[in-house]
Amino acid sequence: MTQRVALATVMDRLAIDAVITGYAVAVDDGAWSDYGALFTPDGRADYRRAGGVEGPAEEIARWLEETMRLFPVRQHLIVNRRIDLEDLGGYTGDRAEVRADYLNPMCLARKAASGSGADAVGQPDSAPPGGATPDFVTGGRYTFELHRAEAGWLIRTVTVHEKWRRAPGT
């Protein structure tokens, strides 16, 4: 492998890592347009193994927006990232697969103290006070398939493989 190819491979790995981090941040921050921008035009997401749905990324973003209202505080920790780049005889291709473990603690929404059902910014529920412990924690593995586009690396598919969860009452 030449030094130029090695540098290109490192740059691809860093760019892919940034996409995966962007995915976690978009979901945690509820930045659904950012979420959609991470996907190829034909991108799909599959949350069925975590009790969710599967479909085009655009539809999944709307589903997540609605579903995640139950959890105004959430934090995806995506770790142990294994990036497999397509190998074209020593050169990096335009496809990659990432397998990464996740831990996702979330806090359920609480009714606003005013009794109005809305908080100061008009949200239907308010987040628990700082220091509250998560009500719902899940862990598992993501499988991402990424493709290189003119704009850079984008997610073609993401599949969630939930391994465990701890929910209220369990």
C-alpha positions as CSV (number, residue, x, y, z in Angstrom):
1,M,0.0,0.0,0.0
2,T,1.4,3.3,-1.0
3,Q,1.6,6.3,1.4
4,R,-1.1,8.1,-0.7
5,V,-3.5,5.1,-0.5
6,A,-2.8,4.7,3.2
7,L,-3.7,8.4,3.7
8,A,-6.8,8.1,1.6
9,T,-7.9,5.1,3.7
10,V,-7.4,7.0,7.0
11,M,-9.3,9.9,5.6
12,D,-12.2,7.6,4.6
13,R,-12.3,6.1,8.1
14,L,-12.4,9.5,9.7
15,A,-15.2,10.6,7.4
16,I,-17.2,7.5,8.0
17,D,-16.7,7.9,11.8
18,A,-18.0,11.5,11.5
19,V,-21.2,10.2,9.7
20,I,-21.8,7.6,12.5
21,T,-21.3,10.3,15.2
22,G,-23.6,12.6,13.2
23,Y,-26.3,9.9,13.3
24,A,-26.2,9.7,17.1
25,V,-26.2,13.4,17.5
26,A,-29.1,13.9,15.1
27,V,-31.2,11.3,16.9
28,D,-30.3,12.6,20.4
29,D,-30.9,16.3,19.4
30,G,-34.0,15.6,17.4
31,A,-32.4,17.2,14.4
32,W,-34.5,15.2,11.9
33,S,-33.5,17.2,8.8
34,D,-29.8,16.4,9.8
35,Y,-30.8,12.8,10.2
36,G,-32.2,12.6,6.7
37,A,-29.2,14.4,5.2
38,L,-27.0,11.5,6.4
39,F,-28.6,9.1,4.0
40,T,-28.4,8.3,0.3
41,P,-31.6,9.2,-1.6
42,D,-32.6,5.5,-1.5
43,G,-31.4,5.2,2.1
44,R,-33.4,3.0,4.5
45,A,-33.5,2.4,8.3
46,D,-34.7,-0.8,10.1
47,Y,-35.7,-0.5,13.7
48,R,-37.9,-3.6,13.8
49,R,-35.5,-5.6,16.1
50,A,-35.9,-2.8,18.6
51,G,-39.7,-2.7,18.5
52,G,-39.9,-0.1,15.7
53,V,-40.5,0.1,12.0
54,E,-38.5,-0.2,8.7
55,G,-38.6,2.0,5.6
56,P,-37.1,4.9,3.7
57,A,-35.0,7.2,5.8
58,E,-37.4,10.1,5.2
59,E,-40.4,8.2,6.6
60,I,-38.3,6.8,9.5
61,A,-37.2,10.4,10.4
62,R,-40.9,11.3,10.8
63,W,-41.6,8.2,12.8
64,L,-38.6,8.9,15.1
65,E,-39.7,12.5,15.5
66,E,-43.1,11.3,16.8
67,T,-41.7,8.4,18.9
68,M,-38.9,10.2,20.5
69,R,-41.2,12.8,22.0
70,L,-41.8,10.2,24.7
71,F,-38.1,10.6,25.6
72,P,-37.0,14.3,25.6
73,V,-33.6,13.3,27.1
74,R,-31.7,10.6,25.2
75,Q,-28.0,9.9,24.7
76,H,-26.7,7.4,22.1
77,L,-23.3,6.1,22.9
78,I,-22.0,4.4,19.8
79,V,-18.8,2.4,20.6
80,N,-16.6,-0.4,19.3
81,R,-16.9,0.7,15.7
82,R,-15.6,-1.8,13.2
83,I,-15.2,-0.2,9.8
84,D,-14.8,-2.6,6.8
85,L,-13.9,-0.7,3.7
86,E,-14.5,-2.2,0.3
87,D,-11.1,-3.4,-1.0
88,L,-10.4,-3.0,-4.7
89,G,-7.1,-4.7,-4.9
90,G,-5.4,-2.5,-2.3
91,Y,-7.4,0.6,-3.0
92,T,-10.5,1.7,-1.1
93,G,-13.8,1.4,-2.9
94,D,-17.0,3.3,-2.6
95,R,-18.7,1.1,0.0
96,A,-18.2,0.4,3.6
97,E,-19.8,-1.6,6.4
98,V,-19.8,-0.5,10.0
99,R,-20.8,-2.6,13.0
100,A,-20.9,-0.7,16.2
101,D,-22.3,-1.4,19.7
102,Y,-24.6,1.1,21.3
103,L,-25.8,2.0,24.8
104,N,-28.9,4.3,24.8
105,P,-30.2,5.7,28.1
106,M,-33.4,7.8,27.8
107,C,-35.6,9.7,30.3
108,L,-39.4,9.6,29.9
109,A,-41.2,12.9,29.4
110,R,-42.8,14.4,32.5
111,K,-45.9,16.5,32.5
112,A,-45.2,20.2,33.0
113,A,-45.7,21.5,36.6
114,S,-48.1,24.2,35.4
115,G,-50.7,21.6,34.5
116,S,-51.0,23.1,31.0
117,G,-49.3,20.1,29.5
118,A,-46.7,22.3,27.8
119,D,-43.4,23.6,29.0
120,A,-41.8,27.1,28.5
121,V,-40.9,26.4,24.9
122,G,-44.3,24.9,24.0
123,Q,-43.3,21.3,24.1
124,P,-46.0,18.9,25.2
125,D,-43.9,17.5,28.1
126,S,-40.8,18.7,29.9
127,A,-37.6,16.8,30.5
128,P,-36.8,15.5,33.9
129,P,-34.7,17.7,36.2
130,G,-30.9,17.4,35.8
131,G,-29.6,14.5,37.7
132,A,-32.6,12.3,37.0
133,T,-31.7,8.7,36.2
134,P,-32.8,7.1,32.9
135,D,-36.2,5.4,32.8
136,F,-35.4,3.3,29.8
137,V,-32.0,1.9,28.7
138,T,-31.3,-0.2,25.7
139,G,-28.2,-1.8,24.2
140,G,-27.3,-3.6,21.1
141,R,-25.5,-3.3,17.8
142,Y,-26.0,-1.1,14.7
143,T,-25.1,-2.3,11.2
144,F,-24.5,0.5,8.8
145,E,-23.9,0.2,5.1
146,L,-22.4,3.4,3.7
147,H,-21.7,4.5,0.1
148,R,-19.4,7.2,-1.1
149,A,-21.3,10.0,-2.9
150,E,-20.1,13.3,-4.4
151,A,-20.9,15.0,-1.1
152,G,-18.9,12.3,0.9
153,W,-19.9,9.2,2.7
154,L,-23.6,8.6,3.3
155,I,-25.7,5.9,5.0
156,R,-27.4,3.5,2.6
157,T,-28.9,1.3,5.3
158,V,-28.9,1.2,9.1
159,T,-30.2,-1.8,11.0
160,V,-30.7,-1.8,14.8
161,H,-30.1,-5.2,16.6
162,E,-31.3,-4.6,20.1
163,K,-29.7,-7.1,22.5
164,W,-31.3,-6.0,25.8
165,R,-33.4,-3.3,27.4
166,R,-34.4,-2.1,30.8
167,A,-37.8,-0.4,30.9
168,P,-40.0,1.0,33.7
169,G,-41.5,-1.9,35.8
170,T,-38.8,-4.4,34.7
